[in-house]
Amino acid sequence: MLLAPTNLDRLTARRKQLLTWMHSLGGGVAIVPTAPERTRNRDNHHSYRHDSDFYYLTGFSEAHAWLVLVAGEVDQSILFCEGKNPEIEIWNGVRWGPEAAAEHFAFDLTHDVKDLDTVIPQLLVGQRNLFSTLSRSAQPDLLKLLQSWLTTAQRNVRDTRALPHQWLDLSDMLAEMRLVKDASELATMRAAAAISAQGHVRAMQAARPGCHEYELEAELLYHFRKHGAQSVAYDSIVAAGANACVLHHRAGNAVMHEGDLVLIDAGCELDGYASDITRTFPANGKFSGPQRALYDIVLAAQQAAYDKTSPLHHFNAGHDAAVQVLTQGLLDEGLLQGSLAQAIETAAYRPFYMHRTGHWLGMDVHDVGSYRSPPASTEERPWRQLQAGMVLTIEPGLYVRPAPEVAEKFWNIGIRIEDDAVVTETGCELITRGVPVAADEIEELMRAR
């Protein structure tokens, strides 16, 4: 059964905002493709996932679709999509088709995607600019197609001045639009966060020595899908013991042993929006002394970053605060030597903490948007000031691999704690705290298995 989008007003408002921006640059035609289908092997495809920019503007999730916006004397939003084909639909499912898409998605015009090569060259005539997502195209052959359409248009006009003479990238403008979420987007992200948090609870309760990593991955996947999520937002990380010191370790067949920590970094995707949660817990339900010592340092670092996540602070303030706490903790536990200032200045903490404390979150798990203040021109740009409606992760960690200068009691301890934060007018809201985070609360949850 095909479901029409319920947020048509927001979709049309986004397209209108983009058209207004295009007019400010002299008008023209914008061409935005969705993502292509991708072959897994032989004639088998990966599960299809639309391009985020395209979906943000259209709400249309079928493959082989294109959005064209014309900023001219009369603005137009045009969708190209696959036509109805009963024989193919028997195999692959019902399509909207151009006629139904026009009715249910509020486009001014719709065409069969087979008409791209005919219609687009006609639309280019008389336009000043050609806009597209040139820097990170969802369509690998986009530049060739754009050149082909321009060449066809040129054959149809004598005066080349009647054709676009500038190609402009939409990517930065779309990133700015997507960076601040509206109320509907935040509601979806809260729902995704709630599903993911309870998935983590389920995985914690299922964990015990003797389990395989893939068993906990299965618990997560079951919970995500059972509660309406369409997919994972990224491949789940389930890492037992030493594997927790590998930042992107995918769930494998490793067995959880008595005394191991288990690190799970997993989140679902709901209606096109991602969640992203990491928790670290003991397989046997009880932190050892060294594990607890490092865990409490990471949790304190997350709190320090949380305290700096508000419109009063820039994006990197949380990272700086987390580094201060983590580095002091490493000094206190004898994993580093010297002064705090020196350890931070020389980045002595880097062997134990090698990533940043957060990233934007939205339609993509590592969402679009510059971390520096626009315009994006030089490395010296100041960090972007946070503002209400932005969503980011807060995820400090510590990872201790065996080394001669490291006390053996800390070997193979990998800890990361990650929550999703919505920036508010006065601070931030952690929307993923449906899963325990304090060590005592984790142990209590696991005792109830």
Sequence and secondary structure as in RCSB ss.txt:
>XXXX:A:sequence
MLLAPTNLDRLTARRKQLLTWMHSLGGGVAIVPTAPERTRNRDNHHSYRHDSDFYYLTGFSEAHAWLVLVAGEVD
QSILFCEGKNPEIEIWNGVRWGPEAAAEHFAFDLTHDVKDLDTVIPQLLVGQRNLFSTLSRSAQPDLLKLLQSWL
TTAQRNVRDTRALPHQWLDLSDMLAEMRLVKDASELATMRAAAAISAQGHVRAMQAARPGCHEYELEAELLYHFR
KHGAQSVAYDSIVAAGANACVLHHRAGNAVMHEGDLVLIDAGCELDGYASDITRTFPANGKFSGPQRALYDIVLA
AQQAAYDKTSPLHHFNAGHDAAVQVLTQGLLDEGLLQGSLAQAIETAAYRPFYMHRTGHWLGMDVHDVGSYRSPP
ASTEERPWRQLQAGMVLTIEPGLYVRPAPEVAEKFWNIGIRIEDDAVVTETGCELITRGVPVAADEIEELMRAR
>XXXX:A:secstr
     S HHHHHHHHHHHHHHHHHTT EEEEEE     EEETTEE      HHHHHHH    SS EEEEEESSS 
EEEEEE    HHHHHHH    HHHHHHHHHT SEEEEGGGHHHHHHHHHTT SEEEE  TT SSTTHHHHHHHHH
HHHHHT S GGGS  EEEE HHHHHHHHHS  HHHHHHHHHHHHHHHHHHHHHHHH  TT BHHHHHHHHHHHHH
HTT  EESS  EEEEGGGGGSTT B  S B  TT EEEEEE EEETTEE  EEEEEETTS   HHHHHHHHHHHH
HHHHHHHT STTSBTTHHHHHHHHHHHHHHHHTTSS S HHHHHHTTTTTTT  S S  B SSSSS  S SB SS
   TT  B B  TT EEEE  EEEE   TTS GGGTTEEEE BEEEEE SSSEEETTTTS  SHHHHHHHHHT 
